[in-house]
Amino acid sequence: MQALGFISPTNVGPWQILLIIVLIVFLFGGKKIPEISRALGRSLSEFRKGREEGEREAAKPAKEGDPPPEEKGS
């Protein structure tokens, strides 16, 4: 017997997806869903920008006189 096997993404069919959509519309209302979607899109965009900025900073060579980065795990 699998614990929580019923939550597997492979077991989600069209009726379950429809039920989830109906519950979301019922809980939040039709007018709130576009606002929630916009806020989620903006959040994802900001997250990507921050991640890309962090990657650019990490890829930059260290300048002369900069302290070495702190090591993790200590």
Backbone as XML, in Angstrom:
<?xml version="1.0"?>
<chain id="A" units="angstrom">
  <residue number="1" name="MET">
    <atom name="N" x="0.837" y="-1.188" z="0.000"/>
    <atom name="CA" x="0.000" y="0.000" z="0.000"/>
    <atom name="C" x="0.877" y="1.245" z="0.000"/>
  </residue>
  <residue number="2" name="GLN">
    <atom name="N" x="0.619" y="2.148" z="-0.917"/>
    <atom name="CA" x="1.396" y="3.379" z="-0.996"/>
    <atom name="C" x="0.748" y="4.448" z="-0.135"/>
  </residue>
  <residue number="3" name="ALA">
    <atom name="N" x="1.582" y="5.120" z="0.635"/>
    <atom name="CA" x="1.089" y="6.244" z="1.427"/>
    <atom name="C" x="0.937" y="7.447" z="0.520"/>
  </residue>
  <residue number="4" name="LEU">
    <atom name="N" x="-0.200" y="8.068" z="0.533"/>
    <atom name="CA" x="-0.513" y="9.261" z="-0.260"/>
    <atom name="C" x="-0.315" y="9.027" z="-1.752"/>
  </residue>
  <residue number="5" name="GLY">
    <atom name="N" x="-0.520" y="7.828" z="-2.207"/>
    <atom name="CA" x="-0.376" y="7.522" z="-3.630"/>
    <atom name="C" x="-1.460" y="8.167" z="-4.474"/>
  </residue>
  <residue number="6" name="PHE">
    <atom name="N" x="-2.567" y="8.516" z="-3.867"/>
    <atom name="CA" x="-3.676" y="9.115" z="-4.611"/>
    <atom name="C" x="-3.395" y="10.554" z="-5.017"/>
  </residue>
  <residue number="7" name="ILE">
    <atom name="N" x="-2.318" y="11.162" z="-4.491"/>
    <atom name="CA" x="-1.992" y="12.545" z="-4.812"/>
    <atom name="C" x="-1.037" y="12.622" z="-5.999"/>
  </residue>
  <residue number="8" name="SER">
    <atom name="N" x="-0.658" y="11.517" z="-6.530"/>
    <atom name="CA" x="0.288" y="11.461" z="-7.642"/>
    <atom name="C" x="-0.242" y="12.233" z="-8.848"/>
  </residue>
  <residue number="9" name="PRO">
    <atom name="N" x="0.623" y="13.000" z="-9.534"/>
    <atom name="CA" x="0.177" y="13.755" z="-10.712"/>
    <atom name="C" x="-0.341" y="12.857" z="-11.832"/>
  </residue>
  <residue number="10" name="THR">
    <atom name="N" x="0.064" y="11.611" z="-11.857"/>
    <atom name="CA" x="-0.406" y="10.721" z="-12.917"/>
    <atom name="C" x="-1.845" y="10.282" z="-12.691"/>
  </residue>
  <residue number="11" name="ASN">
    <atom name="N" x="-2.361" y="10.447" z="-11.488"/>
    <atom name="CA" x="-3.721" y="10.047" z="-11.183"/>
    <atom name="C" x="-4.729" y="11.183" z="-11.331"/>
  </residue>
  <residue number="12" name="VAL">
    <atom name="N" x="-4.300" y="12.350" z="-11.795"/>
    <atom name="CA" x="-5.199" y="13.491" z="-11.936"/>
    <atom name="C" x="-5.770" y="13.484" z="-13.343"/>
  </residue>
  <residue number="13" name="GLY">
    <atom name="N" x="-7.079" y="13.341" z="-13.408"/>
    <atom name="CA" x="-7.751" y="13.308" z="-14.701"/>
    <atom name="C" x="-8.496" y="14.604" z="-14.970"/>
  </residue>
  <residue number="14" name="PRO">
    <atom name="N" x="-9.191" y="14.652" z="-16.083"/>
    <atom name="CA" x="-9.911" y="15.886" z="-16.451"/>
    <atom name="C" x="-11.003" y="16.257" z="-15.457"/>
  </residue>
  <residue number="15" name="TRP">
    <atom name="N" x="-11.675" y="15.273" z="-14.852"/>
    <atom name="CA" x="-12.730" y="15.581" z="-13.888"/>
    <atom name="C" x="-12.154" y="16.183" z="-12.617"/>
  </residue>
  <residue number="16" name="GLN">
    <atom name="N" x="-10.991" y="15.708" z="-12.195"/>
    <atom name="CA" x="-10.365" y="16.265" z="-11.001"/>
    <atom name="C" x="-9.899" y="17.693" z="-11.253"/>
  </residue>
  <residue number="17" name="ILE">
    <atom name="N" x="-9.352" y="17.953" z="-12.435"/>
    <atom name="CA" x="-8.913" y="19.303" z="-12.787"/>
    <atom name="C" x="-10.114" y="20.241" z="-12.831"/>
  </residue>
  <residue number="18" name="LEU">
    <atom name="N" x="-11.214" y="19.789" z="-13.426"/>
    <atom name="CA" x="-12.434" y="20.600" z="-13.483"/>
    <atom name="C" x="-12.950" y="20.901" z="-12.078"/>
  </residue>
  <residue number="19" name="LEU">
    <atom name="N" x="-12.915" y="19.920" z="-11.202"/>
    <atom name="CA" x="-13.355" y="20.125" z="-9.825"/>
    <atom name="C" x="-12.477" y="21.159" z="-9.119"/>
  </residue>
  <residue number="20" name="ILE">
    <atom name="N" x="-11.188" y="21.087" z="-9.322"/>
    <atom name="CA" x="-10.270" y="22.059" z="-8.712"/>
    <atom name="C" x="-10.563" y="23.463" z="-9.224"/>
  </residue>
  <residue number="21" name="ILE">
    <atom name="N" x="-10.787" y="23.608" z="-10.527"/>
    <atom name="CA" x="-11.087" y="24.926" z="-11.102"/>
    <atom name="C" x="-12.399" y="25.469" z="-10.539"/>
  </residue>
  <residue number="22" name="VAL">
    <atom name="N" x="-13.407" y="24.623" z="-10.439"/>
    <atom name="CA" x="-14.701" y="25.058" z="-9.879"/>
    <atom name="C" x="-14.533" y="25.497" z="-8.430"/>
  </residue>
  <residue number="23" name="LEU">
    <atom name="N" x="-13.757" y="24.765" z="-7.649"/>
    <atom name="CA" x="-13.532" y="25.145" z="-6.250"/>
    <atom name="C" x="-12.795" y="26.477" z="-6.148"/>
  </residue>
  <residue number="24" name="ILE">
    <atom name="N" x="-11.811" y="26.697" z="-7.010"/>
    <atom name="CA" x="-11.078" y="27.967" z="-6.990"/>
    <atom name="C" x="-12.014" y="29.123" z="-7.325"/>
  </residue>
  <residue number="25" name="VAL">
    <atom name="N" x="-12.842" y="28.956" z="-8.347"/>
    <atom name="CA" x="-13.791" y="30.015" z="-8.719"/>
    <atom name="C" x="-14.776" y="30.250" z="-7.586"/>
  </residue>
  <residue number="26" name="PHE">
    <atom name="N" x="-15.225" y="29.192" z="-6.948"/>
    <atom name="CA" x="-16.178" y="29.329" z="-5.850"/>
    <atom name="C" x="-15.547" y="30.039" z="-4.647"/>
  </residue>
  <residue number="27" name="LEU">
    <atom name="N" x="-14.300" y="29.693" z="-4.326"/>
    <atom name="CA" x="-13.644" y="30.282" z="-3.167"/>
    <atom name="C" x="-13.261" y="31.750" z="-3.378"/>
  </residue>
  <residue number="28" name="PHE">
    <atom name="N" x="-12.709" y="32.065" z="-4.545"/>
    <atom name="CA" x="-12.180" y="33.407" z="-4.774"/>
    <atom name="C" x="-13.106" y="34.299" z="-5.579"/>
  </residue>
  <residue number="29" name="GLY">
    <atom name="N" x="-14.031" y="33.747" z="-6.294"/>
    <atom name="CA" x="-14.914" y="34.545" z="-7.124"/>
    <atom name="C" x="-14.269" y="34.843" z="-8.468"/>
  </residue>
  <residue number="30" name="GLY">
    <atom name="N" x="-15.083" y="35.067" z="-9.456"/>
    <atom name="CA" x="-14.593" y="35.297" z="-10.810"/>
    <atom name="C" x="-13.791" y="36.574" z="-10.973"/>
  </residue>
  <residue number="31" name="LYS">
    <atom name="N" x="-14.069" y="37.587" z="-10.150"/>
    <atom name="CA" x="-13.377" y="38.866" z="-10.297"/>
    <atom name="C" x="-11.992" y="38.853" z="-9.678"/>
  </residue>
  <residue number="32" name="LYS">
    <atom name="N" x="-11.766" y="38.017" z="-8.685"/>
    <atom name="CA" x="-10.471" y="37.982" z="-7.993"/>
    <atom name="C" x="-9.428" y="37.160" z="-8.743"/>
  </residue>
  <residue number="33" name="ILE">
    <atom name="N" x="-9.845" y="36.202" z="-9.550"/>
    <atom name="CA" x="-8.900" y="35.296" z="-10.207"/>
    <atom name="C" x="-7.922" y="36.045" z="-11.115"/>
  </residue>
  <residue number="34" name="PRO">
    <atom name="N" x="-8.349" y="37.008" z="-11.954"/>
    <atom name="CA" x="-7.364" y="37.741" z="-12.759"/>
    <atom name="C" x="-6.362" y="38.520" z="-11.903"/>
  </residue>
  <residue number="35" name="GLU">
    <atom name="N" x="-6.823" y="39.070" z="-10.787"/>
    <atom name="CA" x="-5.909" y="39.799" z="-9.897"/>
    <atom name="C" x="-4.869" y="38.854" z="-9.295"/>
  </residue>
  <residue number="36" name="ILE">
    <atom name="N" x="-5.321" y="37.693" z="-8.883"/>
    <atom name="CA" x="-4.407" y="36.706" z="-8.310"/>
    <atom name="C" x="-3.409" y="36.246" z="-9.372"/>
  </residue>
  <residue number="37" name="SER">
    <atom name="N" x="-3.881" y="36.019" z="-10.590"/>
    <atom name="CA" x="-2.993" y="35.590" z="-11.677"/>
    <atom name="C" x="-1.938" y="36.646" z="-11.984"/>
  </residue>
  <residue number="38" name="ARG">
    <atom name="N" x="-2.345" y="37.913" z="-12.029"/>
    <atom name="CA" x="-1.389" y="39.003" z="-12.286"/>
    <atom name="C" x="-0.342" y="39.082" z="-11.188"/>
  </residue>
  <residue number="39" name="ALA">
    <atom name="N" x="-0.785" y="38.979" z="-9.945"/>
    <atom name="CA" x="0.152" y="39.042" z="-8.818"/>
    <atom name="C" x="1.131" y="37.873" z="-8.860"/>
  </residue>
  <residue number="40" name="LEU">
    <atom name="N" x="0.654" y="36.699" z="-9.208"/>
    <atom name="CA" x="1.524" y="35.538" z="-9.312"/>
    <atom name="C" x="2.532" y="35.721" z="-10.448"/>
  </residue>
  <residue number="41" name="GLY">
    <atom name="N" x="2.085" y="36.246" z="-11.576"/>
    <atom name="CA" x="2.986" y="36.501" z="-12.703"/>
    <atom name="C" x="4.059" y="37.515" z="-12.357"/>
  </residue>
  <residue number="42" name="ARG">
    <atom name="N" x="3.676" y="38.586" z="-11.666"/>
    <atom name="CA" x="4.665" y="39.595" z="-11.254"/>
    <atom name="C" x="5.674" y="39.005" z="-10.276"/>
  </residue>
  <residue number="43" name="SER">
    <atom name="N" x="5.194" y="38.179" z="-9.358"/>
    <atom name="CA" x="6.086" y="37.554" z="-8.385"/>
    <atom name="C" x="7.094" y="36.644" z="-9.074"/>
  </residue>
  <residue number="44" name="LEU">
    <atom name="N" x="6.633" y="35.860" z="-10.022"/>
    <atom name="CA" x="7.544" y="34.989" z="-10.761"/>
    <atom name="C" x="8.558" y="35.798" z="-11.555"/>
  </residue>
  <residue number="45" name="SER">
    <atom name="N" x="8.113" y="36.891" z="-12.146"/>
    <atom name="CA" x="9.020" y="37.756" z="-12.902"/>
    <atom name="C" x="10.101" y="38.338" z="-11.999"/>
  </residue>
  <residue number="46" name="GLU">
    <atom name="N" x="9.705" y="38.830" z="-10.841"/>
    <atom name="CA" x="10.680" y="39.382" z="-9.888"/>
    <atom name="C" x="11.653" y="38.310" z="-9.404"/>
  </residue>
  <residue number="47" name="PHE">
    <atom name="N" x="11.149" y="37.114" z="-9.181"/>
    <atom name="CA" x="12.006" y="36.014" z="-8.750"/>
    <atom name="C" x="13.050" y="35.707" z="-9.819"/>
  </residue>
  <residue number="48" name="ARG">
    <atom name="N" x="12.621" y="35.644" z="-11.091"/>
    <atom name="CA" x="13.565" y="35.367" z="-12.188"/>
    <atom name="C" x="14.610" y="36.464" z="-12.300"/>
  </residue>
  <residue number="49" name="LYS">
    <atom name="N" x="14.177" y="37.728" z="-12.181"/>
    <atom name="CA" x="15.136" y="38.833" z="-12.245"/>
    <atom name="C" x="16.171" y="38.718" z="-11.140"/>
  </residue>
  <residue number="50" name="GLY">
    <atom name="N" x="15.730" y="38.432" z="-9.929"/>
    <atom name="CA" x="16.640" y="38.292" z="-8.799"/>
    <atom name="C" x="17.604" y="37.137" z="-8.986"/>
  </residue>
  <residue number="51" name="ARG">
    <atom name="N" x="17.093" y="36.021" z="-9.488"/>
    <atom name="CA" x="17.945" y="34.858" z="-9.728"/>
    <atom name="C" x="19.000" y="35.163" z="-10.788"/>
  </residue>
  <residue number="52" name="GLU">
    <atom name="N" x="18.581" y="35.808" z="-11.886"/>
    <atom name="CA" x="19.528" y="36.147" z="-12.945"/>
    <atom name="C" x="20.568" y="37.146" z="-12.454"/>
  </residue>
  <residue number="53" name="GLU">
    <atom name="N" x="20.148" y="38.116" z="-11.647"/>
    <atom name="CA" x="21.085" y="39.090" z="-11.099"/>
    <atom name="C" x="22.100" y="38.401" z="-10.189"/>
  </residue>
  <residue number="54" name="GLY">
    <atom name="N" x="21.632" y="37.470" z="-9.384"/>
    <atom name="CA" x="22.528" y="36.719" z="-8.514"/>
    <atom name="C" x="23.520" y="35.889" z="-9.302"/>
  </residue>
  <residue number="55" name="GLU">
    <atom name="N" x="23.054" y="35.298" z="-10.392"/>
    <atom name="CA" x="23.960" y="34.514" z="-11.240"/>
    <atom name="C" x="25.008" y="35.402" z="-11.892"/>
  </residue>
  <residue number="56" name="ARG">
    <atom name="N" x="24.600" y="36.599" z="-12.317"/>
    <atom name="CA" x="25.568" y="37.532" z="-12.923"/>
    <atom name="C" x="26.605" y="37.966" z="-11.895"/>
  </residue>
  <residue number="57" name="GLU">
    <atom name="N" x="26.150" y="38.244" z="-10.682"/>
    <atom name="CA" x="27.076" y="38.656" z="-9.625"/>
    <atom name="C" x="28.058" y="37.537" z="-9.299"/>
  </residue>
  <residue number="58" name="ALA">
    <atom name="N" x="27.565" y="36.318" z="-9.276"/>
    <atom name="CA" x="28.427" y="35.183" z="-8.958"/>
    <atom name="C" x="29.440" y="34.930" z="-10.065"/>
  </residue>
  <residue number="59" name="ALA">
    <atom name="N" x="29.083" y="35.278" z="-11.302"/>
    <atom name="CA" x="29.978" y="35.028" z="-12.426"/>
    <atom name="C" x="31.044" y="36.111" z="-12.575"/>
  </residue>
  <residue number="60" name="LYS">
    <atom name="N" x="30.852" y="37.257" z="-11.932"/>
    <atom name="CA" x="31.830" y="38.337" z="-12.032"/>
    <atom name="C" x="33.133" y="37.931" z="-11.364"/>
  </residue>
  <residue number="61" name="PRO">
    <atom name="N" x="34.257" y="38.301" z="-11.967"/>
    <atom name="CA" x="35.522" y="38.024" z="-11.285"/>
    <atom name="C" x="35.665" y="38.952" z="-10.075"/>
  </residue>
  <residue number="62" name="ALA">
    <atom name="N" x="36.333" y="38.456" z="-9.054"/>
    <atom name="CA" x="36.525" y="39.242" z="-7.832"/>
    <atom name="C" x="37.480" y="40.398" z="-8.110"/>
  </residue>
  <residue number="63" name="LYS">
    <atom name="N" x="37.179" y="41.545" z="-7.542"/>
    <atom name="CA" x="38.043" y="42.710" z="-7.700"/>
    <atom name="C" x="39.214" y="42.611" z="-6.731"/>
  </residue>
  <residue number="64" name="GLU">
    <atom name="N" x="40.271" y="43.279" z="-7.075"/>
    <atom name="CA" x="41.457" y="43.317" z="-6.210"/>
    <atom name="C" x="41.083" y="43.989" z="-4.894"/>
  </residue>
  <residue number="65" name="GLY">
    <atom name="N" x="41.410" y="43.377" z="-3.778"/>
    <atom name="CA" x="41.150" y="43.970" z="-2.472"/>
    <atom name="C" x="39.823" y="43.583" z="-1.866"/>
  </residue>
  <residue number="66" name="ASP">
    <atom name="N" x="38.976" y="42.861" z="-2.611"/>
    <atom name="CA" x="37.709" y="42.401" z="-2.049"/>
    <atom name="C" x="37.981" y="41.253" z="-1.087"/>
  </residue>
  <residue number="67" name="PRO">
    <atom name="N" x="37.245" y="41.198" z="0.019"/>
    <atom name="CA" x="37.425" y="40.060" z="0.933"/>
    <atom name="C" x="36.922" y="38.794" z="0.268"/>
  </residue>
  <residue number="68" name="PRO">
    <atom name="N" x="37.502" y="37.652" z="0.606"/>
    <atom name="CA" x="37.033" y="36.402" z="0.004"/>
    <atom name="C" x="35.613" y="36.087" z="0.487"/>
  </residue>
  <residue number="69" name="PRO">
    <atom name="N" x="34.836" y="35.398" z="-0.309"/>
    <atom name="CA" x="33.474" y="35.047" z="0.116"/>
    <atom name="C" x="33.521" y="34.091" z="1.295"/>
  </residue>
  <residue number="70" name="GLU">
    <atom name="N" x="32.522" y="34.203" z="2.147"/>
    <atom name="CA" x="32.465" y="33.335" z="3.319"/>
    <atom name="C" x="32.117" y="31.937" z="2.876"/>
  </residue>
  <residue number="71" name="GLU">
    <atom name="N" x="32.745" y="30.965" z="3.526"/>
    <atom name="CA" x="32.461" y="29.578" z="3.177"/>
    <atom name="C" x="31.238" y="29.117" z="3.944"/>
  </residue>
  <residue number="72" name="LYS">
    <atom name="N" x="30.423" y="28.317" z="3.265"/>
    <atom name="CA" x="29.210" y="27.790" z="3.894"/>
    <atom name="C" x="29.548" y="26.492" z="4.608"/>
  </residue>
  <residue number="73" name="GLY">
    <atom name="N" x="28.741" y="26.186" z="5.578"/>
    <atom name="CA" x="28.912" y="24.940" z="6.308"/>
    <atom name="C" x="29.758" y="25.067" z="7.546"/>
  </residue>
  <residue number="74" name="SER">
    <atom name="N" x="30.155" y="26.262" z="7.929"/>
    <atom name="CA" x="30.954" y="26.406" z="9.140"/>
    <atom name="C" x="30.139" y="26.951" z="10.266"/>
  </residue>
</chain>
